[in-house]
Structures are given as structure tokens and as C-alpha cells.
Amino acid sequence: MASFHDEVFPAAVSFGATGGPERRNEIVSLTSGREKRNLRFSQSRHRYDAGTGVRSLDDMHAVVAFFEARRGSLHAFRFRDPFDMKSCRPGEAPSPLDQEQGVGDGTKARFPLVKTYGTGSEAYRRLIAKPDVATLSIAVAGVELPSATGFRFDDASGEVVFAPSAIPGPGAVITAGFEFHVPVRFDIEHLALSLSAFNAGQIASIPLVEVRL
């Protein structure tokens, strides 16, 4: 049965990958010359090619072992997007004030973890299902909570869960900082291996596609 393996794709290879977000829109040209455009999916889907990250026989060996352990495309896994992996800018360190997660009402204890792109009514709130929990920090009304007693991350639902004693009060703004992975699977059933030079391996293409959990 297909499942999610809580394993991270080889980091050295992922940092040389190419790819990014994909959108699916329907565009119909009307007889008037205008267009009718419809958003098919509310969340973008990311695609990558990690083949460009393979630079040595050790890289090739690591990818082959990882591919075999996942049974090809059968099991999904974590992938560190080299372009977008933090709640903040690439050169900064995550802060508990980075991303607004919601506003407390005194009773709600669960909030989905999100990263926001853009501002105002057109902002896009991306669901973050696989944060690096060790880097996750939460603040309520600007005050950071202790991770040991104030909150936890529910991996099954992708939500931050506040302890009963730490439930955000009415009007309290909840913010978070974190690093994260993208849940993906191999979008291929065969790895085409080759030796480009002495002690240098090459895999022409290793397509990966984001999955919804």
C-alpha cells in the first residue's frame, strides 16, 4: 500500500535541483476576444528535477538507494526545496514572528500551518504539511511560547495544536517561524544512470512531483 515515508531526499542532490510551483488554470477565448479564466486548484503543485544535482558517484549511489527504498513512485517522502524552504527570506533565520497563522478566539486550539505569499485580499496562503519540527517556533501576541509545554505539531493533520493552558485568547494574533520540506514522490519508474567521467556519475532526469497528504 502506498504511504508516506518520513525520510528526506539526499540534501546534497536536492540543492542542485531545478523546479518550482505549477498552476493549473482553464482559459477560454470568447467570441468577443476576451478571455474567461478559471482557477482549477486552490493550492499550487510543485515539480522538480533533481537530476541536475547529481555530481558524483556518491550522489548517484545515494539517489539509487533512496529510489529503491521508496519502491520508485510508490511512497512519498520529504524534499528540501532549494529555492523556498523557510518562513522568511533565504538569507535570514526563521523567527516566531515571520508568518501570521490566525487570530485566537479563546477556545480554538488548532491552526493549520501556512506560509503567505503576497499581501491583502489577493495573498496566497500555502499549507505547510511537513515542517522541520525542530525549527518550529510559535508566538501569541508577539510573545514566543515554549515548545515543550505551549504547543505541538500534529503531523497527521498538519496543524499547530496549543496546550489547554496556552490557547490563544480573543483577538490574539498567532505567528510562526519554521523551515519546511515539500512532500513529493518520484514521477518516474526508471533511473537512467551513466558515468560522465572517472568517479563522476550522472542521472539525466529525476522528476519529482508534490503530493497532497
Residue pairs with C-beta under 8 A, 6 or more apart in sequence:
2 74
2 75
2 76
3 75
3 76
4 75
4 76
4 77
4 183
4 213
5 69
5 70
5 75
5 76
5 77
6 77
6 78
7 66
7 69
7 70
7 77
7 78
8 77
8 78
8 79
8 80
8 181
9 50
9 66
9 77
9 78
9 79
9 80
9 184
9 208
10 59
10 62
10 63
10 66
11 80
12 53
12 59
12 62
13 50
13 53
13 54
13 59
13 62
13 63
13 206
14 50
14 53
14 79
14 80
14 81
14 82
15 53
15 80
15 82
16 50
16 52
16 53
16 54
16 55
16 82
17 48
17 49
17 50
17 52
17 53
17 82
17 208
18 48
18 49
18 52
19 46
19 47
19 48
19 49
19 81
19 83
19 208
20 46
20 47
20 48
20 83
20 84
21 44
21 45
21 46
22 44
22 45
22 46
22 47
23 39
23 41
23 44
23 45
24 40
24 41
24 45
25 37
25 38
25 39
25 40
26 37
26 38
26 40
27 35
27 36
27 37
27 38
28 35
28 36
28 37
29 35
30 36
43 126
43 127
43 212
44 124
44 126
45 209
45 210
46 81
46 182
46 184
46 209
46 210
47 187
47 207
47 208
47 209
47 210
48 79
48 81
48 184
48 207
48 208
48 209
49 205
49 206
49 207
49 208
50 63
50 79
50 206
50 208
51 202
51 203
51 204
51 205
51 206
53 59
54 60
54 63
54 201
54 202
54 203
54 206
55 200
55 201
56 199
56 200
56 201
57 195
57 199
57 200
57 201
59 201
60 193
60 201
60 202
60 203
61 201
63 191
63 203
63 206
64 191
64 193
66 77
67 186
67 191
70 76
70 77
70 185
70 186
72 186
72 188
72 189
73 185
73 186
73 187
73 188
73 189
74 185
75 185
76 183
76 184
76 185
76 211
76 213
77 183
77 184
77 185
78 130
78 181
78 182
78 183
78 184
79 181
79 182
79 183
79 184
79 208
80 181
80 182
81 181
81 182
83 90
85 179
85 180
85 181
86 92
86 94
86 178
86 179
86 180
87 94
87 95
87 98
87 99
87 115
87 176
87 177
87 178
87 179
87 180
88 94
88 95
88 98
88 177
94 135
94 137
94 177
94 178
94 179
95 137
95 177
96 137
96 138
96 139
96 144
96 145
96 175
96 176
96 177
97 139
97 142
97 175
97 177
98 175
98 176
98 177
98 178
99 114
99 115
99 116
99 175
99 176
99 177
99 178
100 116
100 173
100 174
100 175
101 111
101 112
101 113
101 114
101 138
101 160
101 174
101 175
101 176
102 108
102 111
102 173
102 174
103 168
103 171
103 172
103 173
103 174
104 140
104 167
104 168
104 169
104 170
104 171
104 172
104 173
104 174
105 168
105 170
106 167
106 168
106 169
106 170
107 167
108 167
108 168
109 161
109 162
109 164
109 167
110 154
110 157
110 159
110 160
110 161
110 162
111 159
111 160
111 162
111 174
112 127
112 157
112 158
112 159
112 160
113 127
113 128
113 129
113 131
113 136
113 153
113 158
113 159
113 160
113 176
113 178
114 125
114 126
114 127
114 128
115 125
115 126
115 128
115 180
116 123
116 124
116 125
116 126
117 123
117 124
117 126
118 124
127 158
128 158
128 178
128 180
129 158
129 183
129 213
130 155
130 180
130 181
130 182
130 183
130 213
131 153
131 178
131 179
131 180
131 181
132 178
132 179
132 180
132 181
133 153
133 155
135 177
135 178
135 179
136 147
136 153
136 160
136 176
136 177
136 178
137 144
137 147
137 176
137 177
137 178
138 144
138 145
138 147
138 150
138 151
138 160
138 174
138 175
138 176
139 145
139 174
139 175
139 176
140 166
140 168
140 169
140 172
140 173
140 174
141 168
141 169
141 172
141 173
142 173
142 175
145 151
145 162
145 166
149 163
149 165
149 166
150 162
150 163
150 166
151 160
151 161
151 162
151 163
151 166
152 160
152 161
152 163
153 159
153 160
153 161
154 160
154 161
158 213
160 174
160 176
162 168
168 174
182 210
183 210
183 211
183 212
183 213
184 208
184 209
184 210
184 211
185 208
185 209
185 211
186 206
186 207
186 208
187 207
187 208
187 209
188 205
188 206
188 207
191 203
191 206
192 203
192 204
192 205
193 201
193 202
193 203
194 201
194 202
194 203
194 204
195 201
195 202
196 202
